[in-house]
C-alpha cells in the first residue's frame, strides 16, 4: 500500500482549487523547507574571556553584561588558572597518546566502547569508534565530517553546522519527517542531531549501523552515540587556540577540579567565529555564510560507598550565522553568491543528563539515565532567493528515561531494559510573497514512545554463543495543525491574478498509534582470541507520523505508515597473534516495507510510503602496524540502496537509487609517530557518483578528499597543523533545483596551539 500526502508548498492550495496563481518568480515552487539554526542568547561573557585568551578582538559579542555573569566567569577562570600545574592529568596522558591513538578510518579496533567494558573486536555489530584525540588532530568538528570519512556513510546539508547523516542510504529525511531514522544521543540522552553543531569536549563518538533494538531510542538505520569527557582524578586543565581558513578562530578552556577523593568536576567552555566560505558579490562581503558560536559544559562525577558512579551533566551550544549557501551551480561551485541579503541560520540546544551505574557483587550491572533537551532551529532563506520571506523557527523538546540490568551466571548472560521518551515539536513554516501569495502553517507534534527490551545469551559450546532478543515498542503521535492561505488567483484564465482569496484550515488532535514486536537472533563464533564471527537477524522499525508541513487539511490529517524491515548481517574479524594487524568484513541486507519517503516532487514537500525498498552491501576494513610507531589502515564500502516498488504522483521510481548514497567508497590512512614528540597522519577517501537530495535529477561526480595533520608536543605545550580537502575538489551537498545548489567544503587549513596546566 502506498499513500501520499502533500507537503508545504507555495501555490499548492490554489492549484488544488483548479485555479492558477501568477507570481514573479518561477522558482518559488521548488522551495525545500529546511536548513538549521540557533537563536542569539549564548554565554557571551564566557566567550569574551575565551576570545581574550586568544588575543582576538571580537566586536560581535555584547559589551554590556550583568555583574553576576562577570563574577561567575571570573570565578570559573580564576579557579581553573590556580589549579596546581604539577598535577596535570593531561600531561601524564600525553606521553601515551601516540601509541594509543585510534585513526578515524578503520572500524575494527580493540577499543572499549561500552560502559561494561565490552571490546569492539567481540561486538557482534558493525560499529565505528572515533576517539577525542582523533577528533582534535584531524579537525573533525561536525558529525558530517565524520560521516564523510567512513564506509557507506554520507551526508547532505544546507549549511556547515547542520549536516544530515545517512548510513547505507537511510536517514536522509531527518529534517523533514517527524520520526527519527538515525537517533543521536549525548551521554545517553536523545538530542536533535540537526542542532548539535560543532562537536565539543568529547571523549568518543560511536556510530552503530543497522537496526538497534537493544538501545534506548530505536533506530532503523543506525545510532550515533556521543560520549563527553569525564572529570579527571587529578587537577589539571587545558587552553587551546586555533586559527584557520576563512578567518576561522576558536578558543577553548577546560579543567578538571577534584572536589574530594570521590568527586570531581569538569568545566569546559569555548567560542568560535568564522566568516564562512561564501563570497557575496551583490553585497561585496565574504562573511554572509559565517557563524559565531559558544559552547559550555559542566559535568560532575561522584563514586559512592557501594562503588556506584553518579554523573550529572549540563551542556549548552549556541550558534548564530548567515544562510547564504544556495546559489546557481556556476556560482556555488566557486563558493560565490548573488543574494542581496544573507538570511538567518541559527541553532541552539541545552541538555541536562543524569546517570547512575553500579556493579553488584553477584555480577549484575545496573544503569539508569535520565535527561532532557531543548533545541531551536531558526532558518530563514535570503528574501532575494524567491522574492519572499521564507523559513521557520522550530523548537523541539525531549524528555527521556533509560534503565537496564545486565548479568551473567555460568553459561547464561542476560540484559533487560526499559526506555521512555516524550517529544514535542513546534514546527511553523512561512512563505510570504504578499500580496501575491502567503502560506502560513503551524504544527505542534507530540510524541510518546515506550519500549521494553531484553536479550538472553547462551554459550552452548566452547566458542559458540546464541543470543535471542526482543523489543516491544509502543508509539503514539499526535498533531495540531493550522494553515492560512491567502493571495490572488486567476479567476478568468487570462493569466493575471484578479481575485483575492483567503482560507484557514485546522486539524485538532490527529493521532496515530502503533505497537510492534521486534525480535532478534544472533549467533557468535569465537574459537580463540584472534577470530570472531557472527550472524544477526533483526526486525527493524520506524514509527508512523504526520506531515507537519502539509498545506491542505485532508493531507495533514492523514498519517503515513510505519516502516518495517527485515535485516540480516554477517561479520568476521581476524587479527594477528601480536596484534600488529587486523581485518574485518561485514555483509548486510535490509528489506523494507512501506519505507517512509520525504522529499520534493514538482516543488512540493511530500511524505509517502514506498511499498518495498532495499539496502544491501559490504563493508571491509583493516589495519597493519609494521612498526610500533607506524600504522596503516584502509576501508571499502559497497551499497546498493534502491526502491523496488514505489509509485508517486503517477511516476514509477522502482529501480531508482536513494539520493546521497554513493554505490562505493574507499579510504586509506597512515598514522606515524617518528618521535615521541611528533605525530603525523594522512587520510584519503574516495566517494562514488551519487545524486543530490532532494532533487534526485542532479548528480555529484566522484570525488576524492585528502586530509593531513602534524602535531608536535613538548612538555605542556602542543602545536598542530591540519588540512582538509587538500586537493580542493568541488562537490555539492544539497540541491533545490538546477539553479540552486549548496557546495561542499573547499580546502581548509589551520593551526592549533594548546597548553596543559
C-alpha positions as CSV (number, residue, x, y, z in Angstrom):
1,X,0.0,0.0,0.0
2,X,1.3,3.4,-0.9
3,X,-0.1,6.7,0.4
4,X,1.0,10.2,-0.4
5,X,0.5,13.5,1.5
6,X,1.2,16.9,0.2
7,X,3.8,18.9,1.9
8,X,4.4,22.6,2.4
9,X,4.5,24.4,-0.9
10,X,3.6,27.8,-2.1
11,X,0.7,27.9,-4.5
12,X,-0.4,24.3,-3.6
13,X,-3.8,25.4,-2.2
14,X,-4.6,27.5,-5.2
15,X,-3.7,24.7,-7.6
16,X,-5.9,22.2,-5.8
17,X,-8.9,24.5,-6.3
18,X,-8.3,24.3,-10.1
19,X,-7.1,27.9,-10.3
20,X,-3.7,29.4,-11.1
21,X,-1.6,31.9,-9.2
22,X,0.7,34.1,-11.2
23,X,3.9,35.0,-9.5
24,X,7.0,36.9,-10.4
25,X,9.4,34.1,-9.6
26,X,9.3,30.8,-11.5
27,X,11.5,29.1,-8.8
28,X,9.1,29.6,-6.0
29,X,7.5,26.2,-6.5
30,X,10.8,24.5,-5.8
31,X,11.3,25.6,-2.3
32,X,12.6,22.9,0.0
33,X,11.5,24.0,3.5
34,X,14.6,23.2,5.6
35,X,18.0,24.3,6.9
36,X,19.3,24.7,10.6
37,X,19.9,27.2,13.4
38,X,20.0,28.6,16.9
39,X,19.0,32.0,18.2
40,X,21.0,34.6,19.9
41,X,21.4,34.1,23.6
42,X,24.7,32.2,24.3
43,X,27.2,32.5,27.0
44,X,28.6,35.9,26.0
45,X,30.7,36.5,29.0
46,X,32.5,33.2,28.7
47,X,33.0,33.8,25.1
48,X,34.6,37.1,25.8
49,X,37.1,35.5,28.2
50,X,38.0,32.9,25.7
51,X,38.5,35.3,22.9
52,X,40.5,37.5,25.1
53,X,42.8,34.5,25.9
54,X,43.4,34.1,22.2
55,X,44.1,37.8,21.8
56,X,41.4,38.1,19.2
57,X,39.1,41.1,19.4
58,X,35.5,40.1,18.6
59,X,33.2,43.0,18.4
60,X,30.2,40.7,17.8
61,X,29.9,39.8,21.5
62,X,28.0,42.3,23.6
63,X,30.0,44.8,25.7
64,X,27.3,45.1,28.3
65,X,27.0,42.2,30.7
66,X,25.4,41.8,34.0
67,X,27.6,42.0,37.1
68,X,26.5,38.4,38.1
69,X,27.8,37.0,34.8
70,X,31.1,38.8,35.1
71,X,31.5,37.5,38.6
72,X,30.7,33.9,37.7
73,X,33.0,33.9,34.7
74,X,35.8,35.5,36.7
75,X,35.5,32.8,39.4
76,X,35.5,30.0,36.9
77,X,38.5,31.3,35.0
78,X,40.3,32.1,38.2
79,X,39.7,28.7,39.7
80,X,41.0,27.0,36.6
81,X,44.1,29.2,36.4
82,X,45.1,28.4,40.0
83,X,45.0,24.6,39.6
84,X,48.3,23.0,40.5
85,X,50.4,22.8,37.4
86,X,52.5,19.9,38.7
87,X,49.4,17.6,39.0
88,X,48.2,17.6,35.4
89,X,46.3,14.6,34.2
90,X,46.6,15.8,30.6
91,X,50.4,15.9,30.8
92,X,50.5,12.4,32.3
93,X,48.4,11.1,29.4
94,X,50.3,13.0,26.7
95,X,53.2,10.5,26.6
96,X,50.9,7.7,25.7
97,X,48.8,9.4,23.2
98,X,51.0,8.5,20.2
99,X,50.7,4.8,20.7
100,X,47.0,4.8,21.8
101,X,45.6,7.0,19.1
102,X,42.8,5.3,17.1
103,X,42.7,6.6,13.5
104,X,39.3,7.5,12.2
105,X,39.3,5.4,9.1
106,X,39.3,1.8,10.4
107,X,36.1,0.5,12.1
108,X,37.6,-2.5,13.9
109,X,39.8,-1.5,16.8
110,X,40.0,-3.3,20.1
111,X,38.8,-0.3,22.0
112,X,36.3,-0.5,24.9
113,X,33.2,1.1,23.6
114,X,30.6,0.4,26.2
115,X,30.3,1.2,29.9
116,X,30.6,-2.5,30.8
117,X,34.0,-2.7,29.1
118,X,32.8,-4.6,26.1
119,X,35.5,-5.0,23.5
120,X,34.8,-3.7,20.0
121,X,36.6,-6.8,18.5
122,X,34.0,-9.1,20.0
123,X,30.9,-6.8,19.4
124,X,28.5,-8.6,17.1
125,X,27.6,-5.5,15.1
126,X,29.1,-3.1,12.6
127,X,30.4,-0.1,14.5
128,X,32.9,2.7,14.1
129,X,34.6,4.4,17.1
130,X,36.4,7.8,16.9
131,X,38.2,8.9,20.0
132,X,38.6,12.5,21.2
133,X,42.3,12.8,20.2
134,X,41.4,11.9,16.6
135,X,38.6,14.4,16.5
136,X,41.0,17.2,17.6
137,X,44.0,16.2,15.4
138,X,42.0,15.7,12.2
139,X,39.8,18.7,12.9
140,X,36.6,16.6,12.7
141,X,34.3,19.3,14.2
142,X,30.8,18.0,13.0
143,X,29.0,14.8,12.5
144,X,29.0,15.4,8.8
145,X,32.8,15.5,8.7
146,X,33.0,12.1,10.5
147,X,30.4,10.6,8.2
148,X,32.2,11.9,5.1
149,X,35.2,9.7,6.0
150,X,33.5,6.4,6.8
151,X,32.4,3.4,4.7
152,X,28.8,3.5,3.4
153,X,28.1,6.8,5.3
154,X,27.4,10.1,3.7
155,X,25.7,13.4,4.4
156,X,23.5,16.1,2.9
157,X,23.5,19.6,4.3
158,X,22.2,23.1,3.8
159,X,24.9,24.7,6.0
160,X,28.2,23.9,7.6
161,X,26.8,23.3,11.1
162,X,23.7,21.2,10.3
163,X,24.6,18.0,8.4
164,X,22.0,15.3,7.9
165,X,23.8,11.9,8.3
166,X,23.0,8.9,6.1
167,X,24.0,5.4,6.9
168,X,23.8,2.9,4.0
169,X,21.3,5.3,2.3
170,X,19.0,5.6,5.3
171,X,18.3,8.8,7.3
172,X,18.1,11.3,4.6
173,X,14.8,12.8,5.6
174,X,15.8,13.6,9.2
175,X,15.0,17.3,8.8
176,X,11.6,16.9,7.2
177,X,9.9,13.9,8.9
178,X,8.7,13.7,12.5
179,X,10.1,10.2,13.0
180,X,13.8,9.5,13.6
181,X,15.7,7.1,11.5
182,X,19.2,7.6,13.0
183,X,18.9,8.9,16.6
184,X,21.7,10.9,18.2
185,X,22.3,10.6,22.0
186,X,24.7,12.7,24.1
187,X,25.7,10.9,27.3
188,X,22.7,8.6,26.8
189,X,20.2,11.5,26.3
190,X,18.5,11.9,22.9
191,X,19.0,15.3,21.2
192,X,18.1,16.6,17.8
193,X,21.0,15.8,15.5
194,X,20.3,18.9,13.4
195,X,21.1,21.1,16.4
196,X,24.4,19.5,17.5
197,X,26.6,21.9,15.5
198,X,30.2,21.8,16.4
199,X,31.3,18.8,18.5
200,X,32.8,19.8,21.8
201,X,34.8,18.2,24.6
202,X,34.0,14.7,23.5
203,X,35.8,11.5,24.7
204,X,34.4,9.3,22.0
205,X,31.9,9.2,19.0
206,X,30.3,5.8,18.3
207,X,28.5,5.0,15.0
208,X,26.3,1.9,15.1
209,X,24.9,0.6,11.8
210,X,21.7,-1.3,11.3
211,X,18.6,-1.6,13.5
212,X,19.3,-1.0,17.2
213,X,16.6,-2.7,19.1
214,X,18.6,-3.1,22.4
215,X,19.4,0.6,22.6
216,X,17.3,3.3,24.2
217,X,15.9,5.1,21.2
218,X,15.1,2.7,18.3
219,X,17.0,3.4,15.1
220,X,16.2,1.7,11.8
221,X,19.3,3.0,10.0
222,X,21.6,3.1,13.0
223,X,22.5,5.2,16.1
224,X,25.1,7.8,16.9
225,X,26.4,8.0,20.5
226,X,28.4,11.0,21.7
227,X,30.2,10.5,25.0
228,X,31.6,13.5,26.7
229,X,34.8,13.6,28.7
230,X,34.5,12.7,32.4
231,X,36.2,14.7,35.2
232,X,39.7,13.6,35.9
233,X,41.0,12.4,39.2
234,X,43.9,14.9,39.2
235,X,43.6,18.6,39.0
236,X,44.5,20.0,35.6
237,X,43.3,21.9,32.6
238,X,43.9,22.9,29.0
239,X,43.7,26.0,26.9
240,X,43.6,25.7,23.2
241,X,43.7,28.5,20.5
242,X,43.1,27.9,16.8
243,X,43.2,29.8,13.6
244,X,42.3,28.6,10.1
245,X,41.0,29.2,6.6
246,X,38.1,31.7,6.1
247,X,39.2,33.7,9.2
248,X,38.1,30.8,11.5
249,X,39.1,31.5,15.1
250,X,38.5,29.2,18.0
251,X,39.4,29.1,21.7
252,X,38.6,26.5,24.3
253,X,39.3,26.3,28.0
254,X,38.7,23.1,30.1
255,X,39.7,21.9,33.5
256,X,39.2,19.1,36.0
257,X,38.6,20.0,39.6
258,X,38.7,17.2,42.2
259,X,36.2,18.2,44.9
260,X,37.0,15.2,47.1
261,X,38.6,11.8,46.9
262,X,35.4,10.5,45.2
263,X,34.0,13.6,43.5
264,X,35.3,15.5,40.5
265,X,34.0,18.4,38.4
266,X,34.8,19.1,34.8
267,X,34.3,22.6,33.3
268,X,34.7,23.3,29.6
269,X,33.9,26.5,27.7
270,X,34.6,27.5,24.1
271,X,33.9,30.1,21.4
272,X,34.3,30.1,17.6
273,X,33.9,32.6,14.8
274,X,34.3,32.2,11.1
275,X,33.5,34.2,8.0
276,X,32.4,31.1,6.1
277,X,33.3,30.3,2.5
278,X,30.8,32.4,0.5
279,X,31.9,35.5,-1.4
280,X,28.8,37.6,-2.0
281,X,29.3,39.9,-5.0
282,X,26.0,41.7,-4.6
283,X,26.8,42.8,-1.0
284,X,30.6,42.9,-1.5
285,X,31.0,40.8,1.6
286,X,32.8,37.5,2.4
287,X,31.0,36.7,5.7
288,X,27.4,36.2,4.7
289,X,27.7,32.4,5.4
290,X,29.7,32.9,8.5
291,X,28.9,32.0,12.1
292,X,29.6,32.7,15.7
293,X,29.1,30.0,18.3
294,X,29.7,29.4,22.0
295,X,29.8,26.1,23.9
296,X,29.7,25.3,27.6
297,X,29.7,22.1,29.7
298,X,29.6,21.2,33.4
299,X,30.0,17.6,34.4
300,X,30.1,16.1,37.9
301,X,31.3,12.6,38.7
302,X,30.8,11.0,42.1
303,X,31.6,7.5,43.3
304,X,29.5,6.4,46.3
305,X,30.4,3.9,49.1
306,X,29.0,1.0,47.1
307,X,31.1,1.7,44.1
308,X,28.3,3.2,42.1
309,X,29.0,6.1,39.8
310,X,26.8,9.2,39.6
311,X,27.1,11.6,36.7
312,X,25.4,14.9,36.3
313,X,25.9,17.0,33.2
314,X,24.8,20.3,31.8
315,X,25.5,21.2,28.1
316,X,24.8,24.2,26.0
317,X,25.6,25.2,22.5
318,X,24.6,28.4,20.7
319,X,25.4,29.2,17.0
320,X,24.4,32.3,15.1
321,X,25.1,32.5,11.4
322,X,24.1,33.6,7.9
323,X,22.3,31.5,5.4
324,X,24.0,32.5,2.1
325,X,24.7,28.9,0.8
326,X,22.3,28.3,-2.1
327,X,23.4,29.7,-5.5
328,X,23.4,28.7,-9.1
329,X,25.8,25.9,-9.9
330,X,28.2,28.2,-11.7
331,X,28.5,30.4,-8.6
332,X,28.1,27.7,-5.9
333,X,30.9,25.7,-7.3
334,X,33.2,28.7,-6.6
335,X,31.5,29.5,-3.3
336,X,30.0,32.7,-4.6
337,X,26.6,34.2,-4.2
338,X,24.4,36.9,-5.7
339,X,21.8,37.1,-2.9
340,X,21.0,40.6,-1.7
341,X,20.7,39.6,2.0
342,X,22.4,36.9,4.0
343,X,19.4,35.2,5.6
344,X,19.5,33.6,9.1
345,X,20.7,30.2,10.2
346,X,20.8,29.8,14.0
347,X,20.9,26.7,16.1
348,X,20.9,26.2,19.9
349,X,20.5,23.3,22.3
350,X,20.5,22.9,26.1
351,X,20.8,19.4,27.6
352,X,20.7,18.0,31.1
353,X,21.7,14.5,31.9
354,X,21.9,12.3,35.0
355,X,23.0,8.7,35.2
356,X,23.8,6.1,37.8
357,X,25.8,2.9,37.2
358,X,26.7,0.2,39.6
359,X,28.3,-3.3,39.6
360,X,26.8,-5.6,42.2
361,X,28.7,-8.4,43.9
362,X,26.7,-11.0,42.0
363,X,28.0,-9.6,38.7
364,X,24.7,-7.8,37.9
365,X,25.1,-4.4,36.5
366,X,22.6,-1.5,36.8
367,X,22.5,1.5,34.6
368,X,19.9,4.3,34.7
369,X,19.9,7.5,32.7
370,X,17.5,10.4,32.9
371,X,17.7,13.5,30.7
372,X,16.0,16.4,29.0
373,X,17.0,18.6,26.0
374,X,15.6,21.6,24.2
375,X,16.8,22.7,20.8
376,X,15.9,25.5,18.4
377,X,16.4,25.9,14.7
378,X,15.8,29.4,13.2
379,X,16.1,29.0,9.4
380,X,15.3,31.9,7.0
381,X,16.5,31.9,3.4
382,X,17.6,35.2,1.9
383,X,14.5,37.0,0.8
384,X,16.0,37.7,-2.6
385,X,16.1,34.0,-3.5
386,X,12.4,33.7,-4.1
387,X,11.3,37.4,-3.6
388,X,9.6,36.2,-0.4
389,X,10.2,35.7,3.3
390,X,10.7,32.0,3.6
391,X,11.6,30.0,6.7
392,X,10.7,28.9,10.2
393,X,11.5,29.0,13.9
394,X,11.3,25.4,15.1
395,X,11.6,24.3,18.7
396,X,12.0,20.6,19.9
397,X,11.8,19.4,23.5
398,X,12.6,15.9,24.6
399,X,12.4,14.0,27.9
400,X,13.8,10.5,28.2
401,X,14.5,7.8,30.7
402,X,16.6,4.6,30.2
403,X,17.0,1.8,32.8
404,X,18.7,-1.6,32.3
405,X,20.0,-4.6,34.2
406,X,22.6,-7.0,32.9
407,X,24.1,-10.1,34.4
408,X,25.8,-13.4,33.8
409,X,25.8,-16.8,35.5
410,X,27.6,-19.8,34.2
411,X,26.9,-20.1,30.5
412,X,23.9,-17.7,30.6
413,X,24.0,-13.9,30.2
414,X,21.1,-11.6,30.1
415,X,20.0,-8.0,29.6
416,X,16.6,-6.3,30.3
417,X,15.8,-2.7,29.9
418,X,13.1,0.0,29.7
419,X,13.1,3.2,27.7
420,X,10.6,6.0,27.7
421,X,10.7,9.2,25.7
422,X,8.4,12.2,25.3
423,X,8.9,14.7,22.4
424,X,7.2,17.9,21.5
425,X,8.0,19.8,18.3
426,X,6.6,23.2,17.3
427,X,7.1,23.3,13.5
428,X,5.8,26.5,11.9
429,X,6.6,27.5,8.3
430,X,6.0,30.8,6.4
431,X,6.2,31.6,2.7
432,X,5.2,35.2,2.4
433,X,5.1,36.8,-1.1
434,X,2.4,39.3,-0.2
435,X,0.2,40.4,-1.7
436,X,0.5,37.7,-4.4
437,X,0.6,34.7,-2.2
438,X,1.1,33.9,1.5
439,X,1.2,30.4,3.1
440,X,1.5,30.3,6.9
441,X,1.3,26.9,8.6
442,X,1.8,25.9,12.2
443,X,2.0,22.4,13.5
444,X,2.5,21.1,17.0
445,X,3.5,17.4,17.1
446,X,3.6,15.5,20.4
447,X,5.1,12.0,20.5
448,X,5.4,9.3,23.2
449,X,7.5,6.2,23.0
450,X,7.7,3.4,25.5
451,X,9.8,0.3,24.9
452,X,10.6,-2.8,26.9
453,X,13.6,-4.8,25.6
454,X,15.8,-7.7,26.6
455,X,18.2,-10.4,25.5
456,X,19.3,-13.8,26.7
457,X,22.6,-15.3,25.6
458,X,23.7,-18.9,25.9
459,X,27.2,-20.1,25.5
460,X,26.2,-23.6,24.5
461,X,29.7,-24.9,23.4
462,X,33.3,-23.6,23.7
463,X,33.5,-20.6,21.4
464,X,29.8,-20.6,20.5
465,X,27.1,-18.2,21.8
466,X,23.5,-17.9,20.8
467,X,21.5,-14.8,21.8
468,X,17.8,-14.1,21.4
469,X,16.4,-10.6,21.9
470,X,13.1,-8.8,21.8
471,X,11.9,-5.3,21.8
472,X,8.2,-4.3,22.4
473,X,7.7,-0.7,21.5
474,X,4.6,1.5,21.6
475,X,4.4,4.8,19.8
476,X,1.8,7.5,19.8
477,X,2.0,10.6,17.7
478,X,-0.5,13.5,18.0
479,X,-0.6,16.7,16.0
480,X,-2.5,20.0,16.0
481,X,-2.2,21.9,12.7
482,X,-3.4,25.1,11.2
483,X,-2.9,26.5,7.7
484,X,-3.6,30.1,6.5
485,X,-3.5,30.5,2.7
486,X,-4.1,33.9,1.0
487,X,-3.3,35.9,-2.1
488,X,-4.7,36.5,-5.5
489,X,-5.9,33.9,-8.1
490,X,-6.7,34.0,-11.8
491,X,-10.5,33.8,-11.9
492,X,-11.0,34.2,-15.7
493,X,-8.0,32.4,-17.1
494,X,-6.3,35.4,-18.7
495,X,-3.1,34.7,-16.9
496,X,-3.5,37.7,-14.4
497,X,-4.3,37.3,-10.8
498,X,-7.5,39.3,-10.2
499,X,-9.5,37.9,-7.3
500,X,-8.3,37.8,-3.7
501,X,-8.7,34.6,-1.7
502,X,-8.2,33.7,1.9
503,X,-8.6,30.3,3.6
504,X,-8.0,28.8,7.0
505,X,-8.0,25.1,7.8
506,X,-7.2,23.3,11.0
507,X,-6.7,19.8,12.4
508,X,-7.1,19.2,16.1
509,X,-5.6,16.3,17.9
510,X,-5.0,14.0,15.0
511,X,-3.4,10.8,16.4
512,X,-1.8,7.5,15.3
513,X,-0.7,4.6,17.5
514,X,1.5,1.6,16.8
515,X,2.7,-1.3,18.9
516,X,5.4,-3.6,17.4
517,X,7.3,-6.7,18.4
518,X,10.9,-6.6,17.2
519,X,12.8,-9.9,17.7
520,X,16.5,-10.5,17.0
521,X,18.7,-13.6,16.9
522,X,22.5,-13.6,17.0
523,X,24.9,-16.5,16.6
524,X,28.6,-15.8,17.5
525,X,31.7,-17.9,17.0
526,X,34.9,-17.2,18.8
527,X,37.3,-20.2,18.7
528,X,40.2,-18.1,20.1
529,X,41.3,-14.5,20.8
530,X,42.2,-13.9,17.1
531,X,38.9,-14.9,15.4
532,X,35.4,-13.6,15.8
533,X,32.4,-14.2,13.5
534,X,28.7,-13.6,13.8
535,X,25.4,-13.6,12.0
536,X,22.5,-11.4,13.2
537,X,18.8,-11.4,12.2
538,X,16.8,-8.4,13.3
539,X,13.4,-6.8,12.7
540,X,13.7,-3.1,12.1
541,X,11.1,-0.4,12.6
542,X,10.4,3.3,12.1
543,X,7.4,4.9,13.8
544,X,4.4,6.3,11.9
545,X,3.8,10.1,11.9
546,X,2.3,13.1,10.2
547,X,3.4,15.6,7.5
548,X,3.8,18.7,9.6
549,X,4.4,20.8,6.6
550,X,1.2,20.0,4.7
551,X,-0.9,22.9,3.3
552,X,-4.2,21.0,3.0
553,X,-6.3,19.7,5.8
554,X,-7.0,16.3,4.2
555,X,-3.3,15.6,3.8
556,X,-2.3,16.9,7.2
557,X,-4.9,14.7,9.0
558,X,-3.7,11.5,7.3
559,X,-0.9,9.7,9.0
560,X,1.8,7.9,6.9
561,X,2.6,4.3,7.6
562,X,5.3,2.9,9.8
563,X,8.3,1.3,8.2
564,X,9.1,-2.4,8.9
565,X,12.3,-4.1,7.8
566,X,13.9,-7.5,7.8
567,X,17.7,-7.2,8.5
568,X,20.5,-9.7,8.2
569,X,24.2,-9.1,8.9
570,X,27.2,-11.4,8.7
571,X,30.5,-10.4,10.0
572,X,34.0,-11.7,10.5
573,X,37.1,-10.3,12.2
574,X,40.7,-11.6,12.3
575,X,43.8,-10.2,13.9
576,X,47.4,-11.3,14.2
577,X,48.9,-13.0,17.2
578,X,50.8,-10.0,18.3
579,X,48.0,-7.6,17.4
580,X,50.1,-6.0,14.6
581,X,47.3,-6.4,12.0
582,X,43.6,-6.8,11.8
583,X,41.0,-7.2,9.1
584,X,37.2,-7.3,9.1
585,X,34.3,-7.8,6.7
586,X,30.6,-7.2,7.2
587,X,27.8,-8.1,4.7
588,X,24.3,-6.7,5.3
589,X,20.8,-6.7,3.7
590,X,17.8,-4.6,4.7
591,X,14.4,-5.3,3.1
592,X,12.0,-2.5,3.9
593,X,8.2,-2.5,3.6
594,X,6.3,0.8,3.5
595,X,9.5,2.8,3.7
596,X,8.9,6.4,4.6
597,X,10.0,8.8,1.8
598,X,10.1,12.5,2.3
599,X,11.3,14.9,-0.4
600,X,10.4,17.5,-3.0
601,X,8.3,16.3,-6.0
602,X,7.5,19.0,-8.6
603,X,8.3,21.6,-6.0
604,X,6.1,20.1,-3.2
605,X,7.4,18.6,0.0
606,X,5.8,15.2,0.1
607,X,5.6,12.4,2.7
608,X,4.9,8.9,1.2
609,X,5.4,5.2,1.7
610,X,7.4,3.1,-0.8
611,X,5.8,-0.3,-0.8
612,X,9.2,-2.0,-1.0
613,X,12.8,-1.0,-0.9
614,X,16.2,-2.4,-0.1
615,X,19.7,-1.5,1.1
616,X,22.4,-4.2,0.9
617,X,26.1,-4.2,0.6
618,X,29.5,-5.0,2.1
619,X,32.0,-3.1,4.3
620,X,35.7,-4.1,4.5
621,X,38.3,-2.6,6.9
622,X,41.8,-3.4,8.1
623,X,44.9,-2.1,9.8
624,X,48.6,-3.0,9.8
625,X,51.3,-1.9,12.2
626,X,54.6,-2.9,10.5
627,X,56.5,-0.8,13.1
628,X,55.4,0.2,16.6
629,X,55.3,3.8,15.6
630,X,53.6,3.3,12.2
631,X,50.1,2.2,11.4
632,X,48.4,1.8,8.1
633,X,44.6,1.4,7.7
634,X,42.0,1.2,4.9
635,X,38.4,0.6,4.3
636,X,36.0,-0.1,1.4
637,X,32.2,0.2,1.3
638,X,29.7,-1.0,-1.3
639,X,26.0,-0.4,-1.1
640,X,23.0,-0.9,-3.3
641,X,20.1,1.1,-2.0
642,X,17.1,1.3,-4.2
643,X,13.3,1.4,-4.3
644,X,11.8,-1.8,-5.6
645,X,8.1,-0.8,-5.7
646,X,7.4,2.9,-5.4
647,X,4.8,4.9,-7.3
648,X,4.3,8.6,-6.5
649,X,2.2,11.1,-8.5
650,X,2.0,8.7,-11.3
651,X,5.7,8.3,-11.6
652,X,7.4,4.9,-11.1
653,X,10.5,5.2,-9.0
654,X,11.2,1.4,-9.0
655,X,14.9,0.8,-9.6
656,X,15.9,4.3,-8.7
657,X,18.8,4.7,-6.2
658,X,18.4,6.6,-3.0
659,X,19.8,10.2,-3.0
660,X,23.1,10.9,-1.4
661,X,24.2,7.3,-1.4
662,X,27.4,6.5,-3.3
663,X,27.5,3.0,-4.5
664,X,31.1,2.7,-3.4
665,X,33.5,4.5,-1.0
666,X,37.2,3.8,-0.4
667,X,39.6,5.1,2.2
668,X,43.2,4.7,3.3
669,X,45.2,6.3,6.1
670,X,48.6,6.5,7.7
671,X,49.5,7.4,11.2
672,X,53.1,7.8,12.1
673,X,55.0,8.8,15.2
674,X,58.7,9.0,14.2
675,X,59.5,10.5,17.6
676,X,57.5,10.6,20.9
677,X,57.0,14.4,20.3
678,X,55.8,14.1,16.7
679,X,52.6,12.7,15.4
680,X,51.7,12.7,11.6
681,X,48.7,11.5,9.8
682,X,47.3,11.3,6.2
683,X,43.9,10.1,5.2
684,X,42.4,9.7,1.7
685,X,38.7,9.0,0.9
686,X,37.1,8.4,-2.4
687,X,33.3,8.8,-2.9
688,X,31.5,7.4,-5.9
689,X,28.9,9.1,-8.0
690,X,25.6,10.0,-6.3
691,X,22.5,12.1,-6.8
692,X,21.7,15.1,-4.7
693,X,18.8,15.5,-2.3
694,X,16.1,16.4,-2.5
695,X,16.3,16.8,-6.3
696,X,17.5,13.4,-7.4
697,X,18.0,14.5,-11.0
698,X,21.2,16.3,-10.2
699,X,24.4,14.3,-9.9
700,X,27.6,14.6,-7.9
701,X,30.6,13.3,-9.9
702,X,33.0,11.0,-8.0
703,X,35.5,13.0,-5.8
704,X,38.4,12.3,-3.5
705,X,39.2,14.0,-0.2
706,X,42.7,14.2,1.1
707,X,43.4,15.2,4.7
708,X,46.6,15.5,6.7
709,X,47.8,16.7,10.1
710,X,51.1,17.1,12.0
711,X,51.3,17.6,15.8
712,X,54.3,18.5,17.8
713,X,54.3,18.1,21.7
714,X,56.9,19.4,24.1
715,X,56.1,19.1,27.7
716,X,52.9,21.0,28.5
717,X,52.8,22.6,25.0
718,X,51.4,21.3,21.7
719,X,51.3,22.8,18.2
720,X,49.3,21.1,15.4
721,X,48.8,21.9,11.7
722,X,45.8,20.3,9.8
723,X,44.4,20.4,6.3
724,X,41.2,19.0,4.8
725,X,40.3,18.6,1.2
726,X,43.9,19.5,0.3
727,X,43.1,18.8,-3.4
728,X,40.3,21.4,-3.3
729,X,37.9,19.2,-5.1
730,X,34.5,20.7,-5.9
731,X,31.3,18.8,-5.0
732,X,27.8,19.6,-3.8
733,X,25.8,18.7,-0.7
734,X,22.2,19.9,-1.5
735,X,20.1,20.9,-4.5
736,X,16.7,22.6,-4.5
737,X,16.8,22.8,-8.3
738,X,19.2,23.0,-11.2
739,X,19.8,26.7,-10.3
740,X,20.1,26.4,-6.5
741,X,22.8,24.2,-5.0
742,X,25.0,24.1,-1.9
743,X,28.7,23.4,-2.4
744,X,30.7,21.2,-0.1
745,X,33.7,22.4,1.9
746,X,36.7,23.7,0.0
747,X,40.3,23.4,1.0
748,X,40.7,24.2,4.7
749,X,44.0,24.5,6.6
750,X,44.7,25.7,10.2
751,X,47.0,25.7,13.2
752,X,46.1,24.8,16.7
753,X,48.2,25.7,19.9
754,X,47.4,24.3,23.3
755,X,48.8,24.3,26.8
756,X,48.2,21.9,29.7
757,X,48.3,23.3,33.2
